[in-house]
Amino acid sequence: METSVYRFIFRHSLRQQILLLILTLLSFPFLYASLDLPKRIVNNAIGGKNIPPDILGYPVDQVAYLMLLSGAFLVLVLVNGWFKYKINTYKGRLGERMLRRLRYELYARILRFPLPRFRRVSSGELIPMITAEVEPLGGFIGDALAVPVFQGGTLVVYIAFIFMQDPILGGAAVALYPFQGWLIPRLQRTVNQLGKQRVRAMRQISDRIGETVSGAQEIHAHGTAPWHLADISSRLGDVYDIRFEIYQRKFFIKFLNNFINQLTPFFFYAIGGYLVIRGSLSFGALVAVLAAYKDLAAPWKELLDWYQQKEDNRIKYEQVVEQFHLPDLLDETLVAAPPEPGAPPAGEPAPRLDGTLTFSGVTLADDGATPVLEGVNATIALDGHTAITGSGTGRDEMAQLIARLLLPSGGQIRWNGQDYTRLPESVTGRRIAYVGPQPHLFAASLYENLIYGLRRPPAVPAEEPDDPRARRRRFESLAAGNTVLEPAGDWIDFAAAGCDGPQMLEERVTGLLAAVHLDDDVYGMGLNHTIDPDLRPDIAARVLAAREAAEGLLSENPKLGRLVERFDPERFNTNASVAENLLFGTPVGPTFAIDALAANDYVLHVLEKAGLTQGFLEAGHRVAETMVELFSGLPPGHEFFERFSFISFADLPAFQAILGQVGKDGLGSLSGESRTRLMALPFRLVQARHRLGLLTPEKEARLLEARRLFARDLPADLRPAVEFFDPRRYNAAASIQDNILFGKLVYGQPQAQAKVSAMMAEVVERLDLRGSIIAVGLNHPVGIAGSRLSGAQRQKVAIARALLKNPDLLVLSEATAGLDPRTQARIHATIREERRGRGLVWVLHQPALAQSFDHVLVMKSGRIVEHGTYDTLNNDGTLFHELMRAD
């Protein structure tokens, strides 16, 4: 990567920069003509001097000549404007294209960072470098040559024109430029140094913010928020001091420039006026000179601004490149060489990993620190099962060396005589799978994470696409040095998973979920997901059949039937909230969300029509009084806040103030937000759960009337905002589980959830619906880094992902340490069976698990001290035996 911003510019945009220069130079004759023409208009056309008798054979008088010159001036204005428009738009496109290239190159370099680098640099530093710090470079790259040439050329044209009118005025115009050209760069140097300090300080702040986001749990657990606030305040203070110093120096430079620029008009008025009075200079020439000088300040100012911009961007570029210019950067050919159009798929048969892997005197150290591994010698059969155990450090690093994720600092790793470290990721990524103790999942669906290891670059079409937009995107990708591959392309290598298409792959995924004991979890996720019945009518129809079957079981079994209160259009559901009873449906979007009902004009109209407005206000007042009485004095997070879920701890002061106002002036005095707050409380009320005695039979009847009014009078534009409950229709806004149950669990019944879940599972199995629900559950979003899954679930997903791509060598490093012993044993047996006759290397957290492995490596403090079979090592006097006894 180029270390200088101008080297980067010339290397990737020299032809475009030359084209910009040509356009710029072509504009200068027209610019000069536009300066000279006003003088001719004043002296000749208006002054009546030297008017030609005819033009192109057509006779002209003074007025016609004036109109002709004025029209020519207008044409020149349009031509000069056209040149500026073309030059500026081309600069903009070139700048954005080069900015895209730079960001792409920086991101590609992150992919080439050796893994230990990520322990020394945080995402909080890298992200702003690629996003915010290089943003100004896009504008500068387009201006890099065009601005100094255009503005400098414009300046030369103006000065040349002034000299042509009078050499003395020309000398006055340029007299102070050499002084400014000498002084400004010297003053700018200090600003440049301050700019570097500012960039470094902001990176440190970004790093601290990133740490805060990652360590929020620890901050709250230890109550250290005040220290972090003090730390960030101090760092923001440092940035403030730097920026204030920059402002002082920058504005001093501007003040100096403005002062010097104002000296030149003094010379013009004094000298030019004197020359006109003496008759040495025409009045028209003086007017033209003054007009030219008026425009002269603009290009000079633009040149000075460009110089400051150049220095700022030079610093930004050099500091960013410094962070990405690593001596131990992985070779680009090992990571990902961009495919050329017309090239075959990158996933064409890669060599299989068989034979042996040999370590000879391998050492692994990080930046000269104490070696993590030292003098490792080992031979690993790639068709056998090898266990790694021991004490101290180095076991996970050994596993990552085997998986070709780390490269040794010294020694050799050879595969059948070849240099193992030179294998590209197009081979290792296909033939090796690694699962560590803390696997990472991407912010996508569960299914996308499971098939992640099957993504292989598709073929790049040699011909241009037919769609103009796709053709333009392809051209811009090539022009910016980006890959032309589209993420929506055919990336999945079905053959690697032993499948012939999407349906078979989904079946394979479902089988692996059962193998790693994740199928029940995904089934639960599927039950809580929604589906679009128009897109999946088969599932919707079977869910409705399951609803009917569940209703039959609940009717046949009175004890079971008492656990669920089903939805009935003619009955008030005491286990549903008032909001659910009023809507008798599921909100779609925010319009009828429970928090928005009290402010919704249509809902308020329905309540008023049903005679419930005053009752809602009174009920809200009663709820507020009860909650304030219960919650006053309770600490934040107390179980009562969750149990009653009417008022949060933060809302208590607001409701105390409302109650005070009501006590003083009555409910009728409330308006605006205070009234809305009270009206919102009854919507959350669940008769069977809260038992506050606020819902009398009369009010329940009125709510049923309000329900009918709500559905009957609902305006057409609001109908998409709610999906009504209908025993014969699938509710697209409700989950599969709610569609099957079509009701609410009765509050307070022991083990109601477990019994009803068992009943639903029976119905699902009977209708062969479980597989379809699991398929829906695969769409569950896992969250950032898998945060919506438990640690055990993330480990299971990572193991299933590794097994799915069917690698020649599977490397596991304490990959089941977070699972319970029973699940561990089952998954261990499944993996060993799945890997029969193929390579398996496993770093075990319990040495006893090594019993079923062909070969065992015992490590101590970064060295292999013993190796052999389980039986030969499990004898008195061996470290392995000591570990077994200590386990």
N, C-alpha and C positions, 0 to 999 in steps of 0.2 A: 504494500500500500504506500502511495506517495506521501513523503513526509512534509512536503510543501504544498500549500493550496494551489499555487500557480502551476506546479508540476501536475497536479491532479487535473486541473482545468485543461492544460495543453494536451495531456495524454488522451483525454476522453472527449474533448470538444473542439479540437483545433480547427477542423473544417468549418464547423458552425461559427466559431469566433471569426474566422476569415470572412465568411459570408456577411456577418454583422459589420465588419470593418468596411467591406465593399459598399454595402448599403449606406453606411455612414458617410464615406467619402463622396459618394454620388450625390448626397444631399447638399454639400457645401456650395456648389455653383448656384443652386437655386436660392440658398440662404443669402449669398452675396448679392444676387440680383434683387432680392426683396429689400435689402438695405439701400441699394443704389437708386431704386425706382422712386422712393419718396422725394429724393433730391430733384429728380427730373420733373416730377409732378409739380413741385413748388417753383423751381426756377424756370422751367420751360412752359409747361401747360398753363399754370396759374400766372406766372410772370410774363407770359407771351413772348418768350425768346426762343429762337431756333426751332420754330414749329415747321416740320416738313410740309411741303405743298401737297404731297400725296403719299399714301402708303399702299404698296402693292397695286398701284395704278388707280386707287380710289382717292379723290380729293378730300382733304380734311381741313376743318377750321379749328379755332382754338378750343371750342367746347367739345367737338368730336375727339380732338386729340386728348383732352382731359379725361373724357369718358373711356377712351381706349387704354390710356395708361392706368387709370383706376381699375378697369377690368383686368388688366394684366397683373396688377398688384393682388387682386382677389384670387386670381388663378395661382399665383405664387404662394399665397397663404394656404390654399388647399393642397398644393403639391408638398409644401413643407410639413403641413399637418399629416399628410399621407405617409411621408417618410418617418415621422415620429411615431405614428400609429404602428406601422410595420415593424420598425426597430424595437419598440417597446413590447409588442406582443411576442415577437420572436425571442427577445431577451427573457420574457416571462416563461415561455415554454422551455427554453434551454435551461434556465435556472431550475425549474421544477424537475426537469428530466435528470439533471445532474444531482439534485438533492435526493431524488429517488435512488439513483445509483449509489450515492454515498451511504444512505441508510441501509440499503441492501447489502453493501460490502461490509458495513459494521456489524449487521446482524449475522451475516455469514461468518464473520470472524468470531463472534460469540460461540457459534457452533463448532469452531475449531479450537476453542480454549481447552487446554488440558483440565481434567476434572479438579485437580487441586487448586486451580486458579479461582474457582467459585467459593473456596473457603476464605479467600483473601479479598474478594471484591463482591459487593452486594448488588442486588437488583436495583436498590435505591440509587446507586451510582450509575449503573449502566443504562437504565431506562431514560433518564433525562438527557444523557449524552446523545442517544439516537433520536430522541423526540424533540426536546426543547433546544438543546445547545446548538445543534446543527441547523435549526430552522432558518436563522438569518443567512446562512450560506447559500440557500436557494436563490434569494434575491441578488446576493453579491456576485455569484458565478455568472449570471447573465450580464451584470454590469462590469465584470472584471476588465475587459478590454474596450467594450463599446462606450462606456461612460467617459473614461479619460480621453479616448480618441474623439468622440462626438463633442463633449464639452470643451476639450482642448482645441479641437478643430474649429468649433464655433467661436471660441475666444480669439483664435488666430484670424478668422475671417473678420470679426468685428474690429480687431486692432489694425488689420491690413486696410480695411475700409477707412478707418480714422486717419491712418497715415497717408492714404491717397488724397484725403481732403486737405490735410495740413500736417507736415512732419512734426511741428512743435506740439500740436494737440496730441498726436500719436505718442510722442515722448512723455507728455504729461500723463497719458492714460496708463502707461506701463511702468512708470518710474518706481512705484512702490512694490510691484510684484516680486522682484528678486529678494527684497527684504522679507516679505511674507513667506516666500518659498524657503528661505533659510531658517526663519524663526519657528514656524508652526511645527515642523517635524520634531524639533528639540523639545518643545512643550508637550508634544503628543507622547513622547517616550514614557514619561512618568504616568500618564493616563493608561498606557498599555500595561505597565507593571501592575497598576491597581486593578486593571481588568482581569489579569491572571489571578490575583488574589481573590477577587470576587467569585470567579468561576470555581476555584478550589473550595472556598467557603460554602458555596451553594451545594456543591457535591456532598460535602460533609453533612449539611442539613438534610439533603435527600436521603442520605444513608441513615441518619437518625430517625427520620420519619418512617423509613422502611422497617427499621428495628422495632419501632413502636407498634406498627401494624402487626408484625410477626409475634411480638412479645406482649401483646395486650393482656393476655391472661395472667402472665407473671406480674405485670404492673399492678393489676387489680388485686392479685393474690397477696402482694407484699405492701400495697398501699404506697407505692413510690411515685405516683403521679406528680406530686409537688416537685420532686427532684428532676423529673423529666421536663417539667415546665420551666424550671430554672435553667436547665441545660440548654433548651431550645431558645429561651430568652437571651441567654448570653451569646449564643451563636448568631441569632438574628441581630443582636447589637453589634457584633463584629461586621456583619454585612452592611448594616446601616452606616457605620463609620466609614467603611470603604466606599460605599456608593456616594455618601455625602462629599467625600474628598474628590471623587471623580466629577461630581456635579460642579464643585467649586472650580476645578481646573478646566473643565470643558467650557463653562460659561465665561471664564476669564479669556480663553482662546477666542470665543465668539465676540466678546467685548472688544478685544484687541483688533480683530478682523473688521468689525463694524467701524471702529474709529479710523482705521487706515483707509477703509473704503470711502469714507466721507471726506477725506482730504482731496481726492481726485476731482469731485465736482467744483471745489473751490478753484482749482487750477483752470478747469474748463470755462467757468463763468468769467473769471478774471482775464485769462489769456484770450479765449475765444471772443469775448465781447470787445476786447481791445483791438483784435485783428479785424473784426467786422467794422468797427468805427473807423479804423485806418484804411478800410477798403481792401485789405489783403485777403479777406475771406468773405465769400458770399453769405448772405443771410440763410439761404436754403441749405448751404453746406453746413452751417452751424447747427441748424435745426436737425439735419440728418445725423451729424456727429453726436448731438445730445440724445437723439433717439437711439443711436447705436450704443452710446454709453449706458443709457438706461437698461438696455438688455445685456450690457457687458458684465454687470455685477452677478447676474444669475449663473452663467457658466463657471465663473471663478468660484462662486460659493459652492456650486455643485462639485467642482474639483476638490475643494477643501473638505467638503462632506464625504466625498468618495474616498479621500485619503484616510480619514478617520474610520470610515466603514471598513476599508481594506485592512487597517491595523487591527481593528476589533475582530474581524473574521479570520485574519491570520492567526491570532492568538487562539480563537475558538478551535480552529481546525487543528493546529499543532497540539493543543492540549488534549483534544479528543483522540487524535491518532496516537499520541503517546500512551494512552491507556489501552489501546488495541494493538499496539506494535510489540508483541511478545517474542522473545527469542525462542521459546519452546512451543510456539504455535503449531498445532497439528498440520501436517501437509494437506493441502486442499484436495489432492487426489485420493487421500485416505477417507475424507469425510463425504464430500458431495461435489463432483465435477458437474457443472451445468450441462444438460444434454443439448445437442444441436438438433435443429429441425431435420426430420427425416431419419434420425437415429433410431435403432430398434429399442424396445423397452429395456430399461436398465436391469430388469429382473430376469433376463435370460439366464439359463443355467449357470449358477455359481458353483465353483468346485466344492464338493462335499468334504466335510471335516471328518477324516478317519485317521487311523494310524495312532501316532503318539505325539504328545506335547512334552518337550524336554526343556527344563530350566537348568541353566548352567551359571552358577555364581551370580545369581540375580540379586541386585540391590535396588531398593526404592527409597528415595529421600525426597524431602520437600524443601527447596530453597536452601540447601546446605544444612538443614537441621539434622538431628540424630536420625539415622536411617530407620524407617519403619520395618523394612525387610533387609536382611544382610546375608549374603552368601548362600542364597537358597538354591539347592540342587534337588531336582525331582523329575520323575517321569510319570506322566499321566496317560493312561490308555483312554482313547476317545470313544471306545465302544464299551467301556466298563463303568462301574459305579465307584466313585472315590469320595471318601468322607474326610473332612478337615476338622480337627478339633485341637484343643490345647488351652494354654493360658497366656495372658498378656496380649500385646498388640500384634497386628499383622495378618490375622486370619481373613478379615474382610478384604484387605488390600490384596492378599494372595488370590482371593476369588475374583477380584476385579482385573488382576493381571491375566488370569486364565480366560476371563470373558473379553479380553482385549479392550477394556475400558480405561485402564491405566497402562502407561508405557514405562518400562524399567529405566532407572537412572544409570544402571550399570549391569554388566552380564548379558546373557543372551537367552531368548526364548525362541525355540525352533519347532516348527511343525513339519514332521517328515523331512527334516533337513533344510526347509525354507525358513526365512526370517519371518516369524509369526507377527512381529510388530509392523510389517509392511503390508499386511492384508488390509484391503480397503473395507469400509463399512458396508459397501454393497455386497460383500461376502459375509463379514462377521455379523452384520445386522440381520442377515437371512439365516445364517447357519448356527448362530449362538443366541441364547436367551439368558438373561440375568435377572434375578429377583433378589433385592436386598432387604434389610430389616425394616426400612422405611420407604416403601415404594411410592412413586409419584403418579398421581392421576391427573389428567388434563380436564379443564373446565368444559366438559361436553357430556353427552349421555353415557350411560353405563355401557351400552353396546359399542359406541365409538371408541371407548377406552379398551374394550376387550379385543376389538379387531385392529387396534393401533399397530401392532407388530406385523400386520399383513400389508401395510401400505408400501407399495413399490412404484417407482416412477413409471407411468405409462409411456407408450410410444409417442413421439412428437410428430404430428403430421408435417410432411414436407411441403404440401401445397397450402396456399393461403385459404383461410376460411371464407365461406360465402357471405356471412353476415358482416356488413360494413363496420359495425361497432366492434365485433370480435377481431376483425382485421386491423382496426386502428389500435386496439389494446395489444395485439400481438406485436405490431410495429413499435409501439412505445416501449414495450418490455425489452425488445431487442435493442432499441436505441439507448435504453438506460442500463444495459448490461444485466438485466434481470432474467430469471428463468421464464420461459414461455409456457411452462406447464400450468394448467388451471387446477385449483384445488378441488373443483367439482368433477374432475375427470375420473377415469376408471383406474383407481389406485389400488384396488384390493386384489391381492394375489390369492385367488381361490385355490389354485393348485397346491400352494404351500400348506394349506390347512387340510388338504385331501378332499376338497369339495369341487363341485362343478358349477356352482352358481350361488346366488344369494339365499335361496330357500334351504339348500343343503348346509350352507354355512350357519344359518340360524339354528338348524337342528344340531349341528356340531357344538355351537356355543351353549345351547340349552343342556346338552349332555355334559359339557365341562362344568357348568354351574352345579349340576348334581354331584360331579366328581369331587369338587372342592367344597361341597356342602354350603353352597350359596343360593341354591334354588329356592329354599323357603323364604329367604330374605327378599329375593327378587319377586317372588310371588306376592309378598306383602306390599312391595312397592307398586306392583301392577294393580292390586286391589285399590290402592289410594290414588291411582291415576285416572284421568279422563280420556275418552276417545271420541273421535268425530264419527257419529253413526253413519254419515254419508260416505265417509272413506272406508270404514270397517263395518259394513252392514252385517257381515257374518257374525262378528263378535257381539254386536248390539242385539241381534236376534237371539243369540244363545244366552246373553245376560238376561233378557226379558223372560226367556224360558226358565232361567235359574231363579228369577224373582217369583215366578208362578210356583215353582217347586218349593221355594223357601216359605211362601205363604201357606202352601199345603202342609208342610211340616209344622209350622207354628200353629196352625189350626188343629192338627191331629194331636199335638202334644200340649196340653194346657199349661204345664209347668214351663215349657219352653216359650209358649206364646205369651206368658206374662212378662217375659224379659224384653219384649220389643213392642213399642207402640207405633203401629204403622200409620202412614199418612192417609187421611180420609178427607176428601173435599168438604164434607159436611160436619166434621168434628174438629174441636180444638185439641191440638196435640200438647199435652202438659209437659212432655219431655223435650219439646222444641222451644226455641226462644220466641218471644213476641214477634220479632222481625220475621222469623221463618214462618210463623203462623199467618202474619199479614200478607207476605208475598206469596206464600204457598208455592215456593219455587226456589231456584238457585240463582243468585245474581250473576250476571255476565258483565264483567268490567266494573268500574267504580261507581256507576250511576246509582245503583241500589245497594251498594255495600253497606254493612250495618252501621259504620261510622258516618255515613253520608245521609242516612234516612231522615234525621231530624232537620236537616237543612234542605231537603228536596221539596220543591214547591208542589209537585204532584202528590207526594205522600202526605204533606200537610193538608192539601185540599181534600184528600180521601178521609183523613182523620176528622177534619172539620165537618164533612158531610155525614160521617157516621156518628157524630156527636161525641168524639173521643178526645178532642183537643184539651179541654179542661181536665178530664180524667188523667191524661198523660202528664200534664203539668203537675197535678197533685201527686200522682204516683212517683214522678221524678223527684219531687220535693221530699216525699217519704223515704225514697231510696237514698237520697243524698244525706238526709238526717241520720239514717241508720248507719250508712257507711262512714260518715265523719265521726260518729260516736264510737264505732268499732275500731276504726283505723287510727284515730288520734293517739299519738304516743308510740305507735308501732314502728319498728325500723324498716327501711327499704328492703324489699325482697321477702317480707314475711309471707307465710303461706296464705293468709287471708286475702291478700291482694290477688293471688292467682285463683283462689277458690271462688271468690265472688265476682271478680273480673269486671266490676262496674267502674271503679275509680282507681287510677294509678297513684302512687305515692306523690309524684310530681304535681298531680291535679288537685290534691287536697286543699292547698291554700285558696285556689280559685273557688272551690265549692264552699269553703267556709265563708268566703266573702259573699257569695250568692245567698247563702242561708241568712247571713246577717242582714242583707238588703230585704229579703222576704220578711224576716221578723220585724223589720221596721216599717216597710211600706206595703207588704202583701204581695201575693203572686202576680197580681195585675200590673205591678210596677216593672216587671221584668221585660226586657226587650233585647233584640240583637243576639250577641253571642251568649249572654247569660241565660236567656230563654232557651236557646238551642241546646246548651249544655244540659239543662234539666230535662228537656224533651227527649234527649238521646238516651237517657238512662233506662227507661222502661223497655226499650227495644231489646236490651240484653237480658231481660228477665226471663228465667225458665221456671215455670210454676213448680214442677216437681223437685227441682234442685234447690231453689233459693227459699221457698216456703216463707215468704214475707207477708202472705195474706193480702196481697194487693190486687189479685185477679179474682174477682167475684164471678159467679155464673152470669150475672148481667153483663159484666165487662167482656167476658169470653164471647157471649152472644154478639155483642157489638163488634168485637174484633172479627168474628166470622162474617158479619155484614160488611165490614170494611174490606175483608178479603174479596168478597164478591164484587164490591164496587171497584176495587183496585184492578181486578182482571177485566171487568166489563168495560170500564171507561179508559183503559190504558191507551194513550195516543199511539198512533202507528210508529212514530219515530222512536218511541221508548220500548216498543215490544222486543227488539233484539237484546235489551238490557236485562231481561229476566227469562229464565227457562222454567216454566211452570211444571209442578208435579202432576203426572198423569199416569194412572196405573197401567195404561196400555201403551205408553210411549217411553222410549229411552231418553233419559235426561242428559243431554250432551254436556251440561256444565257441572254435573255431579260425578263423583268417582264411581268406578265399577262397583265397589263395595256398597256405596249408598244406593246405587241403582238396584242391586240385588236385594238389599235389606228393605228399601223403600219405607224407612221409618227410623225411629230413634230408640236407642237402648234405654230401658227404664232405669232411672237413676236410683241408686241405693240397693240394688239387687246383688247379692254376693256372687262373684265369678260370672257375672252376666256376659262380660266381654269374651271370656274363654269359651263358654258354652255356645254362644251365638257364633263365634268364629269356627268352632268345630262343626256346627250345623251347616254353615256356609261352605266349609271345606268338603263336607259330604255331598252337598249339592253340586259343587264345582266338579268333583271327581266323577259323579254320576253322569254329568253332561259332557265329560271330556273337555272341560273348559280351562283346566289348569295350565296347559301349554300355551294357550292363547293369552292368558293373564300374565304369564311369565314373559311372553314376547312383548306385551305392553310395558311391563316393568323394566325391560331393557332400555326403554326410552327415558328412564329416570335420570335427571341431571345430577352428577356427582358433586358439583360445586367446585370452588377454587381449590386445587390440589387435593380433591377428593374429600373436602371438609364436610360434605353432607353424608358421608359414610363413616362408620366406626373404624378404628384401627384394624380390627380383625377382618372386617369386610374389605378394606383396602388390600390387605395381604392376600386374601382369597382371590380378589379380582386380578392382582398382579400375577399370581400363580396360574390362573386360568388363561390370562393373556399370553404368558410364556408357553404354556402347553399348546395353545391354539396354533401357533406358527410352526409347530412341529420341528424344532431345531435339531441339528446333529448333536449339539452340546448344550445341556441345560445346567446353568450354574446358579445355585441357591445359597444365599448367605443369611442364616438365621431367619429364613423366610416364613417360618411358622411360629416364631418365638412368642407372638402375641395371642396365640390360640390356646384354648383349653386342652388339657392332655388327651381327652377322648377324641376331639376333632383332629388334633395333631396326628394321633396314631392312624386315623382313617385316611387323612390326606397323604401321610408318608407312604402308606401301603398303596394308595392309588397312583402316586407319582412313580414309585419304583416299578409298579406293573406297567404303567404307561411308557416308561423309559427302558423297558427290557431290551437288551441288545444294543442300546444307544447310550451315548455319553451322558453321565450325570456326575456333577461335582457339587457337594453339599457341605457348607460350613455349618456344623451342628452345635446347638447351644447346650445339648446334653450328650456326653460321650457314649452313653448306653445306646443311643439311637444308631450308632455305627455298626451294630452287630450284623446287619444284613448287607453291608457294603463289601465290595470285592477288595478294596484297598483303603488303608487309613493312613493319613498324614497327621502327625502330632507336632504342633508348633509351640514354641516358648519364646516370648519376647522377640518375635520377628525372625526366628530361625526354625528350620525343620530339624527336630531332634530325634524323632523316631518315625519309622514307616513300616508297614507290613499289613498282614491280615488282622482281623479283630482277635482271633484266637491266639496268634503269636504275640500280640502286644499286651493282652490282658493277663499278664503274669507278674508275680512279685518282682519288684526292682525296677519296673518301667514307670515312666511318667504317666502313661495312659492308665495304668492300673491305679495309680494314686488319684487321678482325676475321677476314675470310676468310683472309688471308695468315698471321695469327697462329694460326689453328686447326690 
